[in-house]
Amino acid sequence: MSNTETKPMELRCGAPTDSVLPAEAARVDVLTAREVPLGGPRAMTVRRTLPQRARTLIGAWCFADHYGPDDVSLTGGMEVAPHPHTGLQTVSWLFSGEIEHRDSLGSHAYVRPGELNLMTGGFGICHSEVSTPRTSILHGVQLWVALPEEHRNAERDFQHYAPESVRIDGAEIRVFLGSLAGEVSPVRTFTPLIGAEILLQPRAAVTLAVDRGFEHGLLVDHGDVRLNDALVGPAEMGYAHPGSEALTLTNDSDDIARTVLLGGTPFEEEIVMWWNFVGRSHQDIVEARSAWMEDADGARFGEVKGYDGDRLPAPKLPNGSLKPRGRVR
């Protein structure tokens, strides 16, 4: 999904990371989402928990949009024209609906519930995303992962993976990135990460062993869930600082709760993120935007074939240089 805000936030993220805390001192902060309309008369509105003022990164996860459930007969569904990405991987995960994906690598695939689509932008890629006619309700998350400096110009890539579910103590877990609960995803990433959907039965509790060097974010789709002792409500994200060797998730509601667990080693590099680009400087963003707007022959970003329509133009850059933003502000 493109960040189709008309005035996208300008961010330079990174700065000093949290030190690893002793296991007994690990704590949880609750991050609230902001609503962001993605443009157009019947545009989707998403709930964005990353980036935000309280925290801009969790591991290398730099962007988390949560959307739906949307009745596409009212909202028009998803119709995102070809748009570019640099310096990141896009991670698409649906709870309901279906999205058709086309990219300049030549991939033509579908995003379906319980199946991961991961696209690597690197030096430059473009893609389109359109909800299919079979979709009545669209509901899911769109996530981005920042690429580290040594891999930020990586070659374009596309990976699809349908993880099996594992059941533990009233929880059903699908691990789409990294490893958790004895399950290991084969999907390639450039930094240590975890990504998993976790369903909790009513009043169930599960304790999961995790890497104590990781920081974690638990996004709640629906239900009231405690992450350790912190209550996290729908559309909120519980942030668990590094230092814990286990996380306990407890469903405090009488219905099934759905969550998405993200995590990784603290990302210690500074990045500049604007629109759909991740770079290291203002000039990186200027060059990427110029290349997209002037890239008639697809030299940097390639061409999406099979999409009937024009490319998405980039917004105007702000008048001044993109300002540095710390990891925690």
C-alpha positions as CSV (number, residue, x, y, z in Angstrom):
1,M,0.0,0.0,0.0
2,S,1.2,3.5,-0.8
3,N,1.3,6.2,1.8
4,T,-1.0,8.4,-0.2
5,E,-1.2,11.3,2.2
6,T,-1.2,14.6,0.4
7,K,1.1,16.0,3.0
8,P,3.2,13.1,4.2
9,M,5.0,13.3,7.5
10,E,8.7,14.0,7.2
11,L,10.8,11.8,9.5
12,R,14.4,11.1,10.2
13,C,14.3,8.2,12.5
14,G,16.9,6.4,14.6
15,A,19.1,8.0,17.2
16,P,20.2,6.2,20.4
17,T,18.3,3.0,21.1
18,D,17.0,1.7,24.5
19,S,19.6,-0.3,26.4
20,V,18.6,-3.9,27.0
21,L,16.9,-4.0,30.4
22,P,17.2,-6.8,32.9
23,A,14.4,-9.3,32.4
24,E,12.5,-8.3,35.5
25,A,12.6,-4.6,34.5
26,A,11.1,-5.0,31.1
27,R,8.1,-2.7,30.7
28,V,5.3,-2.0,28.3
29,D,4.1,1.3,26.9
30,V,0.7,1.7,25.1
31,L,0.9,3.6,21.8
32,T,-2.3,5.0,20.3
33,A,-3.1,5.3,16.6
34,R,-3.9,8.3,14.5
35,E,-6.5,8.2,11.7
36,V,-5.1,9.0,8.3
37,P,-7.3,9.3,5.2
38,L,-5.4,8.0,2.1
39,G,-6.9,10.5,-0.4
40,G,-9.9,10.6,-2.8
41,P,-13.6,11.2,-2.3
42,R,-14.2,7.6,-1.0
43,A,-10.8,7.0,0.4
44,M,-9.9,4.4,2.9
45,T,-9.0,5.7,6.4
46,V,-6.3,3.8,8.2
47,R,-5.2,3.7,11.8
48,R,-1.4,4.4,11.9
49,T,0.6,3.3,15.0
50,L,4.0,3.6,13.4
51,P,5.6,6.1,13.0
52,Q,4.4,8.4,15.7
53,R,5.7,11.0,18.1
54,A,6.2,8.5,21.0
55,R,8.1,5.9,18.9
56,T,9.2,5.8,15.3
57,L,10.7,2.3,15.0
58,I,10.2,-1.1,16.6
59,G,13.2,-3.1,15.4
60,A,13.3,-2.3,11.7
61,W,9.5,-2.0,11.5
62,C,9.1,1.6,10.5
63,F,5.4,1.8,9.3
64,A,2.2,0.1,10.5
65,D,-1.2,0.8,9.1
66,H,-4.3,-1.0,10.3
67,Y,-7.5,-0.8,8.3
68,G,-11.0,-2.1,8.2
69,P,-13.2,-3.9,8.4
70,D,-14.4,-1.7,5.5
71,D,-17.5,-2.4,3.4
72,V,-16.1,-1.9,-0.1
73,S,-19.6,-1.0,-1.4
74,L,-19.4,2.1,0.7
75,T,-15.7,2.9,0.7
76,G,-14.8,1.8,-2.9
77,G,-12.2,-0.6,-1.6
78,M,-8.5,-0.3,-2.4
79,E,-7.4,1.2,-5.7
80,V,-3.8,2.2,-5.4
81,A,-2.2,3.1,-8.8
82,P,1.5,2.2,-9.5
83,H,3.7,4.0,-7.0
84,P,7.3,3.7,-6.0
85,H,9.3,2.4,-3.0
86,T,13.0,2.7,-2.0
87,G,15.0,1.4,0.9
88,L,12.3,-0.8,2.4
89,Q,10.3,-4.0,2.3
90,T,6.5,-4.0,2.2
91,V,4.7,-6.6,4.3
92,S,1.0,-7.2,3.4
93,W,-1.2,-9.3,5.7
94,L,-5.0,-9.6,5.4
95,F,-7.7,-10.7,7.8
96,S,-10.5,-10.6,5.2
97,G,-10.8,-9.6,1.5
98,E,-8.4,-10.1,-1.4
99,I,-6.0,-7.6,-3.1
100,E,-4.4,-8.0,-6.6
101,H,-0.7,-7.1,-6.6
102,R,1.4,-6.2,-9.7
103,D,4.9,-5.0,-9.6
104,S,7.8,-3.9,-11.9
105,L,9.6,-7.2,-11.1
106,G,6.9,-8.8,-13.1
107,S,5.1,-10.4,-10.1
108,H,1.3,-10.8,-10.4
109,A,0.0,-12.2,-7.2
110,Y,-2.9,-12.0,-4.7
111,V,-2.9,-11.0,-1.1
112,R,-5.3,-13.3,0.8
113,P,-6.1,-13.8,4.5
114,G,-3.4,-15.8,6.3
115,E,-0.9,-15.4,3.4
116,L,2.1,-13.1,3.4
117,N,3.2,-11.0,0.4
118,L,6.6,-9.4,1.0
119,M,8.2,-7.1,-1.6
120,T,11.7,-5.7,-1.5
121,G,12.1,-2.2,-2.9
122,G,15.8,-1.7,-2.4
123,F,17.1,0.9,-5.0
124,G,13.7,1.1,-6.6
125,I,10.5,-0.8,-7.4
126,C,6.9,0.2,-8.2
127,H,3.7,-1.7,-7.7
128,S,-0.1,-1.4,-7.8
129,E,-2.7,-2.8,-5.3
130,V,-6.4,-3.2,-6.1
131,S,-9.1,-5.0,-4.1
132,T,-10.7,-7.6,-6.3
133,P,-14.5,-7.9,-7.2
134,R,-14.7,-10.9,-4.9
135,T,-14.0,-8.6,-1.9
136,S,-16.9,-7.4,0.2
137,I,-15.1,-6.6,3.4
138,L,-11.5,-5.4,3.4
139,H,-9.5,-5.7,6.7
140,G,-5.8,-6.1,7.4
141,V,-2.5,-4.4,8.1
142,Q,0.1,-2.9,5.8
143,L,3.6,-2.9,7.3
144,W,7.0,-1.6,6.2
145,V,10.5,-2.7,7.2
146,A,13.5,-0.4,6.8
147,L,16.5,-1.9,5.1
148,P,19.9,-1.5,6.8
149,E,22.6,0.6,5.1
150,E,24.5,-2.3,3.6
151,H,21.3,-3.6,1.9
152,R,19.2,-0.5,1.2
153,N,20.0,-0.7,-2.5
154,A,19.2,-4.4,-2.7
155,E,17.7,-5.9,-5.8
156,R,14.0,-6.1,-6.3
157,D,12.4,-9.2,-4.9
158,F,9.0,-10.6,-4.1
159,Q,8.2,-13.5,-1.7
160,H,4.9,-15.2,-0.9
161,Y,4.3,-17.5,2.1
162,A,1.3,-19.2,3.6
163,P,2.3,-20.2,7.2
164,E,0.6,-23.1,9.0
165,S,-1.1,-22.3,12.3
166,V,0.1,-23.7,15.6
167,R,-2.1,-23.9,18.7
168,I,-0.7,-23.3,22.2
169,D,-2.7,-22.6,25.4
170,G,-5.8,-21.2,23.8
171,A,-3.8,-19.3,21.2
172,E,-3.6,-19.9,17.4
173,I,-0.4,-18.5,15.9
174,R,0.7,-17.9,12.3
175,V,4.4,-16.9,12.1
176,F,4.9,-15.0,8.8
177,L,8.4,-13.7,9.6
178,G,11.2,-14.9,11.9
179,S,10.5,-17.6,14.6
180,L,8.1,-18.0,17.4
181,A,6.5,-20.9,19.3
182,G,8.7,-23.4,17.5
183,E,7.6,-22.2,14.0
184,V,10.2,-20.7,11.6
185,S,9.3,-18.6,8.5
186,P,11.5,-19.2,5.5
187,V,11.0,-15.6,4.2
188,R,14.2,-13.7,3.8
189,T,14.8,-10.4,5.7
190,F,17.8,-8.2,6.2
191,T,17.6,-7.8,10.0
192,P,16.4,-10.1,12.7
193,L,12.6,-9.8,12.9
194,I,9.4,-11.4,14.2
195,G,6.0,-11.1,12.6
196,A,3.0,-13.2,13.7
197,E,-0.8,-13.1,13.8
198,I,-2.0,-14.4,17.2
199,L,-5.7,-15.3,17.9
200,L,-6.6,-15.7,21.6
201,Q,-9.7,-17.6,22.8
202,P,-12.0,-15.8,25.3
203,R,-10.2,-15.3,28.6
204,A,-7.2,-17.3,27.4
205,A,-3.6,-16.5,28.3
206,V,-0.4,-17.6,26.6
207,T,3.3,-17.0,27.5
208,L,5.7,-17.0,24.6
209,A,9.5,-17.3,24.8
210,V,11.1,-14.4,22.9
211,D,14.6,-13.1,22.2
212,R,15.5,-10.8,25.1
213,G,17.5,-8.6,22.6
214,F,14.3,-7.8,20.7
215,E,11.9,-5.0,21.2
216,H,8.3,-5.9,20.5
217,G,5.0,-4.3,19.4
218,L,1.6,-6.0,19.9
219,L,-1.0,-4.5,17.6
220,V,-4.6,-5.3,18.8
221,D,-7.1,-5.7,16.0
222,H,-10.1,-6.5,18.2
223,G,-10.5,-7.5,21.8
224,D,-8.9,-6.2,25.0
225,V,-5.6,-7.8,25.5
226,R,-3.0,-7.5,28.3
227,L,0.6,-7.5,27.2
228,N,2.3,-8.6,30.4
229,D,0.4,-6.2,32.8
230,A,-0.5,-3.5,30.3
231,L,-4.1,-3.4,28.9
232,V,-4.0,-2.8,25.1
233,G,-7.3,-1.9,23.4
234,P,-8.4,-2.2,19.8
235,A,-6.2,-0.3,17.3
236,E,-3.6,0.3,20.0
237,M,-0.1,-1.1,20.1
238,G,1.7,-2.3,23.2
239,Y,5.4,-1.7,23.1
240,A,7.6,-4.1,25.1
241,H,11.1,-2.8,25.7
242,P,14.1,-5.1,25.2
243,G,15.1,-7.3,28.0
244,S,12.2,-9.8,28.4
245,E,12.7,-13.5,27.7
246,A,9.0,-14.0,27.6
247,L,5.8,-12.1,26.8
248,T,2.4,-13.0,28.3
249,L,-0.7,-12.2,26.3
250,T,-4.1,-12.4,28.1
251,N,-7.5,-11.9,26.4
252,D,-9.6,-10.0,28.9
253,S,-12.7,-10.2,26.7
254,D,-15.4,-12.8,26.2
255,D,-14.8,-12.9,22.5
256,I,-11.9,-14.1,20.4
257,A,-9.1,-11.4,20.2
258,R,-6.9,-10.9,17.2
259,T,-3.4,-9.4,17.5
260,V,-0.3,-9.0,15.4
261,L,3.1,-9.3,17.1
262,L,6.0,-7.4,15.6
263,G,9.6,-7.3,16.8
264,G,13.2,-7.1,16.1
265,T,16.6,-6.0,17.3
266,P,16.7,-2.2,17.9
267,F,17.5,-0.5,14.6
268,E,20.4,1.7,15.4
269,E,20.8,3.6,12.0
270,E,19.2,6.9,11.3
271,I,16.7,6.9,8.3
272,V,14.7,9.6,6.6
273,M,11.2,8.5,5.6
274,W,9.0,10.6,3.4
275,W,6.0,9.4,1.2
276,N,7.0,6.0,0.0
277,F,10.7,6.4,0.2
278,V,13.3,5.5,2.9
279,G,16.7,7.0,2.6
280,R,19.5,8.4,4.7
281,S,19.4,12.1,3.8
282,H,17.2,14.8,2.4
283,Q,19.1,14.4,-0.9
284,D,18.2,10.7,-1.1
285,I,14.6,11.6,-1.0
286,V,14.9,14.4,-3.5
287,E,16.7,12.1,-5.9
288,A,14.1,9.3,-5.5
289,R,11.2,11.7,-6.0
290,S,12.8,13.3,-9.1
291,A,13.6,9.8,-10.6
292,W,9.9,8.8,-10.1
293,M,8.5,11.9,-11.6
294,E,10.9,11.9,-14.6
295,D,11.4,8.1,-14.9
296,A,9.4,7.8,-18.2
297,D,11.5,4.8,-19.3
298,G,11.5,3.0,-16.0
299,A,15.2,3.2,-15.5
300,R,15.1,3.2,-11.7
301,F,11.7,1.9,-10.8
302,G,10.6,-0.2,-13.8
303,E,7.1,-0.5,-15.1
304,V,3.9,-2.2,-13.8
305,K,2.3,-4.1,-16.6
306,G,-1.3,-5.0,-16.6
307,Y,-2.6,-2.0,-14.6
308,D,-5.2,0.0,-16.5
309,G,-4.5,3.6,-15.5
310,D,-1.9,6.3,-14.8
311,R,0.9,6.1,-12.2
312,L,0.5,7.9,-8.8
313,P,2.3,11.2,-8.8
314,A,4.5,12.1,-5.9
315,P,3.4,14.9,-3.5
316,K,5.4,18.1,-3.5
317,L,8.4,18.2,-1.2
318,P,8.2,20.6,1.8
319,N,9.8,24.0,1.3
320,G,12.7,23.3,3.7
321,S,15.0,20.3,4.1
322,L,13.5,17.3,5.8
323,K,14.1,17.7,9.5
324,P,15.9,15.1,11.6
325,R,13.6,13.2,14.0
326,G,14.9,11.0,16.8
327,R,13.8,7.5,17.5
328,V,11.9,8.6,20.5
329,R,10.9,12.2,20.6
